[in-house]
Amino acid sequence: MSIKQIPHYDVAIVGAGPAGALAAYEVAKAGLRCVILEKECLPRYKVCGGGLIYKARKALDIDICAAIERELSVTEIALFGSTKTYRTPPQEKPMVTMVMRDQFDQLLIKAACEQGASLIEGFELKVLQTHSDGVDLTDASGRHVSAKMVVGADGANSAVARLGAWSHFEAVAPALECELTVSDADMARFSGTARFDLDIPKDGYSWVFPKGQHLSIGVGRFFNKERINLHQTLDTYLAHLGLQAYADKAVHGFVIPLHPRKEGAILGRLFLVGDAAGFADPVLGEGLSSAILSGIAVGKAIAASGVDLARAQSNYQKYIDDEVLADLATARKLAGFCYLSPTMRNWLMAQSSERLIKAMTRIIMGESQYQDYQMRFMNKLKFWQ
Ligand SMILES: Cc1cc2nc3c(=O)[nH]c(=O)nc-3n(C[C@H](O)[C@H](O)[C@H](O)COP(=O)(O)OP(=O)(O)OC[C@H]3O[C@@H](n4cnc5c(N)ncnc54)[C@H](O)[C@@H]3O)c2cc1C
């Protein structure tokens, strides 16, 4: 194919997860020529608990009803080795909406395509060349696309970041999950809440997320201080829950980046969003809200720029500075406290459980940010020390 035949777009978005879908939705809605390049064919299985917190759900102006498996108004936190559990007060709006990512992601992409975005499936980005007025992207089979700007929404192992010369993440959290069909009695036992068990493993948590007809159960660790076998941890957790050892369970693993990239999220014509940028919440390990919110932000930043590179960069950087970095810095401190100092954390929870649960509820509902509690948290910490 000669250079002239290369399809040219205003924006190419690599990755059809929520970050890519929302970026495409915003860009296409503004009438820009936009293409989504996805290595898989949709719908595809995605390793994820599929717990969409209300902070993310309320940011969507797309009807996701067709992808909802269950809506939960309560979450429950259990402490391993203790009979103590904490429940959030019931919310009028769904605190956590349970989805299966294959259906959810496909629905978001469909909405972006209805706004005018194009989708090329089976396009695995392999080569990326930036030149004075755009970027050429080539896939494993030699197909080319070019665009004035590129959004890297291709997740934790982002090819856009790698090819665009970003360095590796400082920290990623390994996590495993399985989808389990259980007895009606067990389904009834776990179907009322999103359940989190702190300290299984020691530096992380495990979860049970009830879907329509089955349970998504997983384990994740946020500080890899020592080597452990996460598969064994998952088995220990299933036993702890009183679920039989499902020898034939399909277990899937992936990583969640818990630290923004040190070079930032913008390099020239390349913009990173969601997991590719390292924007996931280091306390909850949830990345759907940052994927959705940063996808919307980059889409709006480019749309408002009139495809002017300097303006698009400055618009998106403003969002990152105002909404992302300071809050993530506070959240990282809290995560360190939560997962590396369990004795101190349990003491604080015993002292101030009502206030802490209320604060966490407000964060999940998108009514507050971590940094709103920074001063109070630091003062408590000083008092304890
Ligand atoms: C076990 C586990 C459980 C989790 N549970 C939750 C949860 O319950 N709630 C929550 O909020 N978060 C959860 N997360 C985190 C969440 O899954 C991610 O934060 C979220 O998927 C990030 O969205 P994204 O759009 O940035 O990237 P992704 O969803 O990872 O999408 C990236 C897309 O890019 C495509 N791609 C990758 N490489 C290329 C390439 N070279 N060329 C073209 N396309 C490419 C991929 O196929 C994929 O479709 C979990 C993570 C793990 C590992």
The ligand as a Gaussian input file, in Angstrom:
#p B3LYP/6-31G(d) Opt

LIG

0 1
 C       -8.382000      -9.645000      37.934000
 C       -8.800000      -8.209000      37.724000
 C      -10.020000      -7.777000      38.231000
 C      -10.406000      -6.440000      38.076000
 N      -11.634000      -6.063000      38.554000
 C      -12.030000      -4.780000      38.423000
 C      -13.311000      -4.369000      38.865000
 O      -14.110000      -5.166000      39.356000
 N      -13.651000      -3.054000      38.737000
 C      -12.806000      -2.149000      38.183000
 O      -13.162000      -0.963000      38.104000
 N      -11.601000      -2.523000      37.695000
 C      -11.196000      -3.815000      37.790000
 N       -9.991000      -4.203000      37.280000
 C       -9.197000      -3.207000      36.535000
 C       -9.828000      -2.979000      35.158000
 O      -10.020000      -4.213000      34.510000
 C       -8.946000      -2.071000      34.298000
 O       -8.522000      -0.985000      35.084000
 C       -9.713000      -1.566000      33.075000
 O      -10.024000      -2.637000      32.225000
 C       -8.890000      -0.532000      32.313000
 O       -9.594000      -0.157000      31.157000
 P       -8.825000       0.373000      29.867000
 O       -9.875000       0.740000      28.889000
 O       -7.811000       1.371000      30.266000
 O       -7.977000      -0.876000      29.317000
 P       -8.462000      -2.340000      28.974000
 O       -9.813000      -2.619000      29.485000
 O       -7.345000      -3.237000      29.393000
 O       -8.572000      -2.337000      27.377000
 C       -7.436000      -2.337000      26.580000
 C       -7.830000      -2.814000      25.186000
 O       -6.686000      -2.655000      24.317000
 C       -6.534000      -3.807000      23.507000
 N       -5.125000      -3.887000      23.133000
 C       -4.070000      -4.209000      23.929000
 N       -2.922000      -4.187000      23.229000
 C       -3.253000      -3.804000      21.963000
 C       -2.505000      -3.591000      20.763000
 N       -1.166000      -3.779000      20.724000
 N       -3.143000      -3.197000      19.634000
 C       -4.501000      -3.024000      19.653000
 N       -5.273000      -3.232000      20.760000
 C       -4.654000      -3.604000      21.900000
 C       -6.993000      -4.950000      24.428000
 O       -7.372000      -6.079000      23.684000
 C       -8.184000      -4.293000      25.155000
 O       -9.380000      -4.469000      24.450000
 C       -9.569000      -5.523000      37.401000
 C       -8.357000      -5.956000      36.875000
 C       -7.963000      -7.287000      37.041000
 C       -6.638000      -7.738000      36.470000

